[in-house]
Amino acid sequence: MPEYAYLAADRTGKKIEGKVDVDNEGEVRMYLRGQGLRPVSISKVSMAQVDLGQALKGVMGGNDTVPMDKILNFIRQLHVMISSGVPMIQAIELFYEQETHPVLRRILGNSKEKIKSGSFLWEAFAAYPLVFEKVFVSLIRAGENSGTLEVMLKRIGKYMESTYRLKKLIKGAMVYPISVSVIAVLVVMLMMTMVIPKMAEMVTSNGGELPVLTKFVIDMSHFITGNLLFILGGGALAGYLIRMYARSPEGNVVLQRFQLKLPLFGDLTIKSGVAKFARTLGTLLASGVPIIDSLDICKTASSHIVFEEAITQIKRDVEMGSTIATAMARQQKAFPRMATQMTSVGENTGNMDKMLEKVADFYEEEVEAAIQGMMKMIEPVMLVVLGGIVGVLMIAMYMPIFKMAGSMG
């Protein structure tokens, strides 16, 4: 997500500088209005301008956001209270008094004051784009305008539950191989710095010519042991630079396009993107949001450049009179034929929103099945790789011992 730097003034005229991660300049202005600030200047931050302290804050997870499970729990409870006839302002006040998360508590406090002064709930939440996505705000707005807020809150809860589950699945698929790889590296480093040096003393103390593989392993162990701090520091610096590059708009695009080319993760990315698009568009259309506005929101909700570009083109085609299915069929890189055909059936039968929900269900199941299959495949592969590396190291160190035993015999 792009980063914007802003210069703003409060009610007393005091100048305030800061940075915020949002999709566009309009959301920066909404964010500032929610904080009671008047924007003076707004500029997009390039990678070279990223502040070190802010970057470290992002790496350590210090962004001013609220976990999705917290938001989901809040929506469920709000739906129950509104369904029970509790007035909106009383419900918000009760949540404010009971909330322990500092960011969400501050948002509820500010929202309570805005609602008291005559603002709608969606207007209060729209001031916090880092916490409440456009989909969320648009559905709240549709519910308040149509007098069906209770129904809309239930729909939002279902939508968020589905997207949260999908996000956890994708995150788990990414974290598992990375974790196993890190453990493998740590095991090898531990052997190279602690086990191999002791065995090297034993095999070299008897003299004689060492096998080539044994020499290589011993030399590698000496190199790692002698330069351990440089290796660790270099690894940490490389990780930091990669993280910073991935956070920059340019790097994010490059990495996302590279991700699509990976054997397993590319297919997983497409399926999860289709599921999220279908879920978002179906929910918005069922809530009465116009098709063009819905596509705009889908683009904002998308987290991948390929789907952002595809949805942008779909919106243009629809504005020119094309159907959704026909426009989707032209974006073959993002939307498989199955998704296009199911969408076409929904348009022809007049059940577009319901068919999109089925598309989302289908591809979410596909993502889950793909992740389970990937886990089953990655685990033995990683075990074989790690076992092979450890086995080669041990064979290399025992070869002189076997050779010496053979000569003695």
Sequence and secondary structure as in RCSB ss.txt:
>XXXX:A:sequence
MPEYAYLAADRTGKKIEGKVDVDNEGEVRMYLRGQGLRPVSISKVSMAQVDLGQALKGVMGGNDTVPMDKILNFI
RQLHVMISSGVPMIQAIELFYEQETHPVLRRILGNSKEKIKSGSFLWEAFAAYPLVFEKVFVSLIRAGENSGTLE
VMLKRIGKYMESTYRLKKLIKGAMVYPISVSVIAVLVVMLMMTMVIPKMAEMVTSNGGELPVLTKFVIDMSHFIT
GNLLFILGGGALAGYLIRMYARSPEGNVVLQRFQLKLPLFGDLTIKSGVAKFARTLGTLLASGVPIIDSLDICKT
ASSHIVFEEAITQIKRDVEMGSTIATAMARQQKAFPRMATQMTSVGENTGNMDKMLEKVADFYEEEVEAAIQGMM
KMIEPVMLVVLGGIVGVLMIAMYMPIFKMAGSMG
>XXXX:A:secstr
  EEEEEEE TT  EEEEEEE SSHHHHHHHHHHTT EEEEEEE  GGG  HHHHHHHHTT  S   HHHHHHHH
HHHHHHHHTT  HHHHHHHHHHH   HHHHHHHHHHHHHHHTT  HHHHHHT TTTS HHHHHHHHHHHHHT HH
HHHHHHHHHHHHHHHHHHHHHHHHHHHHHHHHHHHHHHHHIIIIIHHHHHHHHHTT S   HHHHHHHHHHHHHH
HTHHHHHHHHHHHHHHHHHHHHSHHHHHHHHHHHHHSTTHHHHHHHHHHHHHHHHHHHHHHTT  HHHHHHHHHH
H  SHHHHHHHHHHHHHHHTT  HHHHHHT TTTS HHHHHHHHHHHHHT HHHHHHHHHHHHHHHHHHHHHHHH
HHHHHHHHHHHHHHHHHHHHHHHHHHHHHHHHH 
